[in-house]
Every structure is written in structure tokens, then in C-alpha cells.
Amino acid sequence: MKKMMVKCAVAILTVSLVVIPFACKKAAEFEVSSLTMTPSEVFAGEAVTVAVDVKNVGEGGGIYPLTLTVDGEALETREVELSGGEEEVISFTLVKEAAGTYQLEVGGLSRMLQVRRPAQFEVSSLVVAPSTVLVGEAVTVAVDVKNMGEGEGIYPLTLTVDGEELDIREVELSGGEEETVSFTFVKDVAGTYELEVTGLSQTLKVLRPAQFEISALSVIPEEVGPGELVIVMADVANTGEVEGTYTARLELGSVAVASQEIWIDAGMTRAVTFEVVEDEAGRYEVGIGGQSQVLMVKEGLYRNSTYGFSLNYPLSWVLTETGERSPIIEIKGPGEIPVTRVYLGYLSEPMSYQEYGRVFSDYLRGLPGSQVVSEGETTLANATPA
């Protein structure tokens, strides 16, 4: 408490040796007390009210100046006028923008003011895991959030994908506290996406999974006799963006008769091959991966793989391979039906194969008991017509 006193002089008048004292009124005297701060602790930028009680303990009225100083620097002065015995609360409003400890003084009274840093958030370490995914797979986006201030606060985090808001998360942290915040989502369309969380960005790549297409199905040959070997081939293309394994199944009709697995890199094509032997004559639908072709297994069908020709003959006839070229086979019918022979002739230079064919046919017609019933042309393995 601080006091201010005003003294008065006493005048003595002497008349005829008689002393008459005059009454003396006590002057204004001020006391300052009860320095308060409300609130007692603030964050930077918040207002604090500084108040003191001022009382005139004297009998006369007077004016008293009050100055608020901060760290010894006068900030504001206010004057209060009080009658004798009157009391009043005088307040100042103070705002400090910088955090720290400040000494406040009013009327000789002082207190320390603590200004704290408000909640201030720092976002760092954006991680996309995994950074490359397949369509339909989940991806997690995570960031570290730290409250760099001294006060508690709530901070909203927004995840955007190619500039469009996808999700919002709020994190509440005390001063100095740190936390990792995660988002999880799925993309159903392949492509490259730009992910952003509060100014931090990363790229996400979404790939098409391995996808397989079957083409160029071939059945070689398309007509065979019972027990003959058939080769079934098809191309398998991986149209996806990642490697994969395809299980190719060979079907006869609707029944799977064989399968094999092939590994195919993204964008590549591989051939798959099956060998088939059917002992029963009939019409078979051969399929791989939704593609199909017809295989005819016929009785009475002769095929010569050495010279590349085939022929059909009646089921009741008997076919014999001679092991020679002319004739190469003999087919004998029942009863009195004569023997049918198949001859192969080689082209002689410089004769054309058409001319040679006529000469050879005339030769066969000249044989006793022979009759040419059909003629044909084929190409041997060395590409020489015969």
C-alpha cells in the first residue's frame, strides 16, 4: 500500500495576548492496493485486465495519477479523482503478441504476467503406403502432427485426391504433444493420383491387375482319324500392368481334360500348347479360355504326315501302307472291288509339275487293269509340289 500525504500549516494569531487556533482539515491521501490480473495467465494475442483498488484515505478531495508499466516501460496512465474517503477500482487492458514473462507495475505494486504460445500445429512426414497398388487395394496416407505451442488445441486435417476433398480428420493435442494421423481409402480406377494433406503431397500409382485374353486358337489338324495326335495352340496376352500367372484349361465339350500354368509379364503374350488324342470318332468342340474350334475325328481317314496329304476311304475297306513311294498305300475293298492304290511322283526338272502330272497319269492309265479315279496336288516339306 502506498500513501500520499498533504500537510497543512497552523496559523496562530496573537491579539492582546489571546491565542485562537484555526481548525485544520486533513488533505487528500491515496492508498493503492489489490493489484489483480484477469486472467492470471494468457496466450499471446489474448487480452488481460490489470486492476487496482485506489482509496482516498484523506478528508479532502484530490486527483491521483496511475501508470501501468510493463518491464519498466510506461504503457498507459490514467487519473482518478476521489473525494475524501472515496474508493474506486481502476483497470487497464493489456494485449501482448509475443509469448514470455512480463513484469507489470501499477502504483508501486507489481506482479508477473505469463504469456504463453497458443496452439500452433506443424504437419510433416507425409507417407503413402504402399505408393503403388492394384485396383481395389487399400492405401494408407499418414502424416505427423505436432502442437508447437503451449496450449491445447484442435487441428483439422484434409486429404485431397487430385484436388478433390476425400476425407477430414480432427486431432486434439496438448502443448508439445505429437501424433500420427492416418487415412485409408481404395481406388477402383487405374491411374496416377496426386495426394495432398495440408500442403504436403505425394503421388499414388494405381495399376490394373494382370488380365488375360485368349486369341489365335488353332487345332492342327482339324480332321483326324481315331488315335491320331492333335496339337491345340492358343496365344495368351496379359493386358494388365503387372505380371501374373494364367491357368490355361483345355476343354473338350464342357469337360476340362488338361491344364497348365504360364507366367506372363505385363503387356506380353505367350503361346500355350496341348496335345490331344481321341480314340473315338465324333465331333468335338475344343476350347481354351472361351475360344473354341471344332475337331472332327473320322473313321476311314488316312493322313500321311511325311508327305502332307490325307484321304477318306469307306469304313469297310482295308488300308495298308506299303512302305514305298509308288504306291505308298493300298486300299482293298470287300468282295470283287479292285484294289485302290495311291502313288506319289516326284517332279523332274525342267518339266513343270502340271506337265509331269499329265505324263504320270497317262503312265498309270496304261497299266493293265488300272484306272485313275482321282488326282491331286500337295506340297512336301521342302516346298516342292508333287
C-alpha positions in Angstrom: 0.0 0.0 0.0 1.3 3.4 -1.0 0.2 6.6 0.7 0.4 10.3 -0.3 0.0 12.9 2.4 -0.6 16.7 2.2 0.4 18.7 5.4 -1.2 21.9 6.4 0.3 24.8 8.4 -1.2 26.1 11.7 -1.7 29.8 11.8 -1.6 31.5 15.3 -3.0 34.9 15.6 -2.0 36.8 18.7 -4.2 39.6 19.7 -4.0 41.1 23.2 -2.1 38.0 24.2 -5.0 35.7 23.3 -4.1 32.7 21.1 -7.0 31.4 18.9 -6.2 28.2 16.9 -7.9 27.6 13.5 -9.3 24.1 12.7 -7.1 22.2 10.1 -8.7 19.8 7.6 -6.7 16.7 6.6 -5.7 16.8 2.9 -6.3 14.0 0.3 -4.2 10.9 0.9 -4.3 7.9 -1.6 -3.7 4.3 -0.9 -3.2 1.7 -3.9 -3.9 -1.9 -3.1 -5.0 -5.3 -4.5 -3.3 -5.5 -7.9 -5.0 -8.2 -9.9 -4.7 -9.7 -13.4 -7.6 -11.4 -15.1 -6.9 -13.9 -16.3 -3.7 -14.6 -14.5 -2.2 -16.5 -17.5 -3.0 -15.8 -21.1 -1.9 -16.8 -24.6 -0.2 -14.5 -27.0 -2.8 -12.2 -28.6 -5.3 -12.5 -25.7 -6.3 -9.6 -23.5 -5.6 -9.4 -19.8 -7.2 -6.9 -17.5 -5.0 -5.3 -14.8 -6.8 -3.7 -11.9 -6.0 -2.0 -8.6 -8.1 -0.5 -5.8 -7.5 3.2 -5.1 -8.7 4.9 -1.9 -8.6 8.4 -0.7 -7.9 8.0 2.9 -7.7 11.7 3.5 -10.5 14.2 4.1 -10.0 16.4 1.1 -10.6 15.6 -2.5 -7.8 15.1 -4.9 -6.6 13.6 -8.2 -4.2 10.7 -8.3 -2.3 9.5 -11.5 -1.9 5.8 -12.0 0.6 4.5 -14.6 0.8 0.9 -15.9 4.4 -0.1 -16.7 5.5 -3.3 -18.4 9.1 -4.3 -17.8 9.8 -0.8 -16.6 8.3 0.9 -19.7 5.3 3.1 -19.2 2.4 1.8 -21.2 -0.7 3.8 -20.1 -1.5 6.5 -17.5 -4.9 7.1 -16.0 -6.0 9.8 -13.5 -8.6 9.1 -10.8 -10.4 11.9 -8.8 -11.7 10.9 -5.4 -13.4 12.7 -2.6 -12.2 12.1 1.0 -12.9 8.5 2.0 -13.9 7.5 -1.6 -12.6 4.3 -3.1 -12.6 3.1 -6.8 -11.3 0.2 -8.9 -9.1 1.3 -11.8 -8.4 -1.2 -14.6 -6.1 -1.3 -17.7 -6.4 -3.7 -20.7 -3.2 -5.2 -22.0 -2.5 -7.4 -25.0 0.9 -9.0 -25.7 1.5 -10.6 -29.0 4.7 -12.3 -28.0 5.0 -15.2 -25.5 7.1 -14.6 -22.5 7.2 -13.4 -18.9 6.4 -9.7 -18.2 6.6 -7.6 -15.0 3.6 -5.4 -14.6 3.6 -2.4 -12.1 0.8 -0.1 -11.1 1.0 2.4 -8.2 4.1 0.8 -6.7 2.5 -2.7 -6.8 3.9 -5.3 -9.2 3.1 -8.8 -10.5 4.5 -11.2 -13.1 2.4 -12.0 -16.2 3.0 -15.2 -18.1 2.0 -15.0 -21.8 2.1 -18.5 -23.4 2.3 -19.5 -27.0 -1.1 -20.6 -28.3 -1.6 -24.0 -30.0 0.4 -24.0 -33.2 0.4 -27.0 -35.4 3.1 -28.4 -37.7 2.4 -31.1 -40.2 5.3 -33.2 -41.5 6.4 -36.6 -42.9 3.6 -37.5 -45.4 3.8 -41.2 -46.2 1.8 -43.1 -48.7 1.9 -46.9 -48.2 2.1 -48.6 -50.5 2.9 -46.0 -53.1 1.9 -48.4 -55.9 -1.2 -50.5 -55.5 -3.6 -52.6 -57.7 -7.1 -51.5 -58.5 -9.3 -52.3 -55.4 -6.4 -52.5 -52.9 -6.3 -50.3 -49.8 -3.8 -47.5 -49.4 -2.9 -45.7 -46.2 -1.8 -42.0 -46.1 -0.2 -40.9 -42.8 1.2 -37.5 -41.5 2.8 -36.5 -38.3 1.1 -33.6 -36.5 2.8 -31.7 -33.6 1.5 -28.9 -31.4 4.4 -26.5 -31.3 2.5 -24.2 -28.9 1.9 -24.3 -25.1 -1.8 -24.5 -25.2 -4.2 -27.3 -26.1 -5.9 -27.2 -29.5 -7.8 -29.0 -32.3 -6.4 -29.1 -35.8 -8.3 -30.3 -38.9 -6.5 -32.3 -41.5 -7.9 -32.7 -45.0 -7.0 -35.4 -47.5 -7.5 -34.4 -51.1 -7.0 -36.6 -54.2 -6.4 -34.7 -57.4 -7.7 -31.5 -55.7 -10.9 -33.1 -54.6 -11.6 -33.4 -50.8 -11.8 -37.1 -49.8 -11.7 -37.1 -46.0 -11.3 -34.8 -43.0 -9.8 -35.8 -39.6 -9.5 -33.7 -36.4 -6.7 -34.2 -34.0 -6.6 -32.7 -30.4 -3.2 -32.1 -28.9 -1.8 -30.6 -25.8 1.1 -28.2 -25.9 4.2 -30.1 -27.2 2.2 -33.3 -28.0 2.7 -35.1 -31.3 0.6 -37.7 -33.1 0.5 -39.6 -36.4 -2.9 -39.3 -38.2 -3.8 -41.8 -40.9 -6.3 -42.0 -43.8 -7.3 -45.2 -45.6 -9.1 -45.4 -48.9 -9.4 -47.5 -52.1 -9.3 -46.5 -55.8 -11.3 -48.6 -58.3 -9.9 -47.0 -61.4 -6.3 -47.4 -62.6 -4.2 -44.2 -62.9 -1.8 -41.8 -61.2 -3.2 -39.7 -58.4 -1.9 -36.6 -56.6 -2.5 -36.9 -52.8 -2.2 -33.9 -50.5 -2.6 -33.3 -46.8 -2.2 -29.7 -45.5 0.3 -28.6 -48.2 2.3 -31.9 -48.3 1.8 -34.0 -51.4 2.8 -37.4 -52.8 1.9 -39.4 -55.9 0.0 -42.7 -55.8 0.0 -45.1 -58.7 -2.9 -47.5 -59.1 -2.3 -50.3 -61.6 -4.5 -52.7 -63.5 -4.1 -56.2 -62.2 -3.0 -59.0 -64.5 -5.8 -59.6 -67.1 -5.6 -62.3 -69.7 -7.1 -62.5 -73.2 -7.1 -65.6 -75.4 -6.7 -65.4 -79.1 -5.5 -67.3 -82.2 -6.8 -70.7 -81.1 -5.8 -73.4 -83.6 -6.5 -77.1 -83.9 -3.9 -78.9 -86.1 -5.2 -80.8 -87.9 -8.9 -80.1 -87.7 -9.7 -83.6 -89.1 -8.0 -86.8 -87.9 -8.6 -90.5 -87.6 -9.1 -92.2 -84.2 -5.9 -92.3 -82.2 -4.1 -89.6 -84.2 -2.2 -86.8 -82.5 -3.8 -83.3 -82.5 -2.0 -80.1 -81.5 -4.1 -77.4 -79.9 -2.5 -74.0 -79.6 -3.5 -70.5 -78.4 -2.0 -67.1 -77.6 -2.4 -65.7 -74.1 -1.9 -62.0 -73.7 -1.5 -60.2 -70.3 -3.3 -56.8 -70.8 -2.8 -55.7 -67.2 0.0 -53.6 -65.8 1.6 -56.2 -63.5 2.9 -59.7 -64.1 0.7 -62.7 -63.4 0.1 -66.4 -63.7 -2.6 -67.8 -66.0 -4.1 -71.3 -65.7 -5.0 -72.4 -69.2 -7.5 -75.3 -69.3 -8.2 -77.4 -72.4 -11.8 -78.4 -72.7 -13.4 -81.0 -75.0 -17.1 -80.1 -74.9 -17.6 -78.8 -71.4 -15.1 -81.2 -69.8 -11.6 -80.0 -68.8 -9.1 -82.6 -70.0 -5.8 -80.8 -69.3 -4.4 -77.6 -67.8 -1.1 -75.8 -67.4 0.1 -72.6 -65.7 2.1 -70.0 -67.5 3.7 -66.8 -66.1 3.2 -63.7 -68.3 4.8 -60.3 -67.7 2.7 -57.2 -68.1 1.9 -56.4 -71.8 3.4 -59.7 -73.0 1.9 -62.6 -75.0 2.8 -66.3 -74.7 1.7 -69.4 -76.5 0.2 -72.4 -74.8 0.2 -75.8 -76.4 -1.7 -79.0 -75.7 -1.5 -82.5 -77.3 -4.8 -84.4 -77.7 -5.5 -87.9 -78.9 -9.1 -89.1 -79.3 -9.8 -92.8 -79.9 -13.4 -92.4 -80.8 -14.8 -90.9 -83.9 -17.0 -87.8 -83.4 -17.3 -84.1 -83.5 -15.5 -82.4 -80.6 -15.6 -78.7 -79.6 -12.1 -77.8 -78.4 -11.8 -74.7 -76.2 -9.3 -72.6 -74.2 -10.4 -69.6 -72.2 -13.7 -69.1 -74.0 -12.3 -69.6 -77.5 -13.3 -72.7 -79.4 -12.8 -74.7 -82.6 -14.3 -77.9 -83.9 -12.2 -81.1 -84.2 -13.5 -83.9 -86.4 -12.4 -87.4 -85.6 -13.4 -89.6 -88.5 -13.3 -93.3 -89.2 -11.8 -94.2 -92.6 -9.5 -91.2 -92.7 -5.9 -91.7 -93.6 -3.3 -88.9 -93.0 0.3 -89.1 -94.1 2.4 -86.7 -92.1 5.6 -87.4 -94.0 4.2 -86.2 -97.3 1.5 -84.0 -96.0 -1.7 -85.4 -97.5 -4.8 -87.1 -96.3 -7.8 -89.0 -97.8 -11.0 -90.6 -96.7 -12.0 -94.2 -97.5 -15.0 -96.4 -96.8 -15.1 -97.9 -93.3 -15.4 -101.4 -94.7 -12.2 -101.1 -96.8 -8.8 -102.1 -95.5 -5.9 -99.7 -95.9 -2.3 -100.8 -96.0 0.9 -98.7 -96.0 3.4 -100.3 -98.4 6.5 -98.6 -97.0 7.3 -97.3 -100.5 6.5 -94.2 -102.5 4.8 -95.7 -105.6 2.3 -96.9 -104.5 2.5 -95.5 -100.9 -0.7 -97.2 -99.8 -3.2 -99.8 -101.0 -6.8 -99.8 -100.1 -8.7 -103.1 -100.7 -12.5 -103.1 -100.9 -14.7 -106.1 -100.0 -15.6 -108.8 -102.5 -14.8 -108.1 -106.1 -13.9 -104.4 -105.6 -10.5 -103.9 -107.0 -7.5 -102.7 -105.0 -7.1 -98.9 -104.9 -3.5 -97.6 -104.9 -2.1 -94.2 -104.1 1.1 -93.2 -106.0 3.4 -90.3 -105.3 5.5 -88.9 -108.1 8.4 -86.5 -107.8 8.8 -83.6 -110.1 11.7 -83.8 -112.6 13.4 -80.8 -113.9 13.0 -79.0 -116.3 9.4 -80.4 -116.6 6.7 -78.3 -114.9 4.6 -80.1 -112.2 1.5 -79.7 -114.3 3.2 -81.4 -117.3 4.6 -84.1 -115.1 1.2 -84.8 -113.6 -0.2 -85.5 -117.1 2.7 -87.8 -118.0 2.4 -89.7 -114.7 -1.4 -90.1 -115.1 -1.0 -91.4 -118.6 1.5 -93.9 -117.4 -0.8 -95.2 -114.7 -3.7 -95.5 -117.1 -1.5 -97.7 -119.3 -1.0 -100.2 -116.6 -3.1 -103.4 -117.2 -6.3 -103.4 -115.0 -5.6 -99.9 -113.7 -8.0 -96.9 -113.7 -7.2 -93.4 -112.4 -10.1 -92.3 -110.3 -8.8 -89.0 -108.8 -5.8 -86.8 -109.0 -4.5 -84.2 -106.5 -1.6 -82.0 -105.8 0.2 -81.4 -102.5 3.4 -79.6 -101.3 6.0 -81.6 -99.5 8.1 -80.4 -96.6 10.7 -79.0 -98.9 8.1 -76.9 -100.7 8.4 -79.0 -103.9 5.0 -79.7 -105.4 4.3 -83.4 -106.1 
